[in-house]
Amino acid sequence: MSAVNQVDLMSLRQEAGLTQVELARRLGVTDHTIRNWEKSRTLPEHAQVIALAREFRKSLRVVYSSMGFDVSDVPLDSSETQNA
């Protein structure tokens, strides 16, 4: 994954006004985990991506795209994040 994708996940977090520590607490993970996701060292599981979408108030498409995934098959809206 490229540096652009690394920045995108961080940008979503920053746009939401959250630090790595704050986001980690909300998701029940460590700030080290958030840092690894932002640097593409590890990837969140799907349930965690849903939680990220909720925290960022973005669609799954936006969150997956920020991590460099092909999102052509991901639904356009975030309705699935409200029911998960």
SVG drawing of the C-alpha trace seen along z (x, -y; Angstrom):
<svg xmlns="http://www.w3.org/2000/svg" viewBox="-30 -18 34 27">
<polyline fill="none" stroke="black" stroke-width="0.4" points="0.0,0.0 1.2,-3.4 2.0,-6.4 -1.1,-8.1 -3.3,-5.3 -1.4,-5.5 -2.2,-9.2 -5.9,-8.7 -6.8,-6.6 -5.0,-9.1 -6.7,-12.0 -10.1,-10.4 -9.2,-10.1 -8.0,-13.7 -11.0,-15.0 -13.1,-13.3 -11.1,-15.2 -9.7,-12.1 -6.3,-11.2 -5.0,-7.7 -5.5,-7.1 -9.1,-8.4 -10.0,-6.3 -8.4,-3.2 -10.4,-3.6 -13.6,-3.9 -12.8,-0.8 -11.5,1.3 -8.0,1.6 -4.6,0.1 -3.2,-3.1 -0.4,-0.8 -3.1,1.0 -4.4,-2.3 -0.8,-3.3 -0.3,0.0 -3.5,-0.4 -2.5,-4.0 0.9,-2.7 -0.6,0.3 1.5,2.7 -1.7,4.5 -5.3,4.3 -8.5,4.1 -11.0,6.9 -14.3,6.2 -16.1,5.5 -13.5,3.0 -13.9,1.3 -17.6,1.0 -16.7,-0.6 -14.3,-3.0 -17.0,-4.0 -19.3,-4.8 -16.7,-6.8 -15.7,-8.7 -19.3,-9.0 -18.2,-7.7 -19.4,-4.9 -17.6,-1.5 -16.6,-2.4 -14.7,-5.5 -13.0,-3.7 -11.9,-0.7 -10.8,-3.0 -8.6,-4.9 -6.8,-1.6 -6.2,-1.0 -8.8,1.6 -10.7,2.0 -14.2,0.8 -16.1,1.5 -18.2,4.2 -18.7,2.2 -22.2,0.6 -22.4,-3.1 -24.3,-4.0 -23.5,-3.4 -26.9,-1.8 -25.1,1.5 -23.0,-0.2 -26.2,-1.2 -27.5,2.4 -24.2,4.2"/>
</svg>
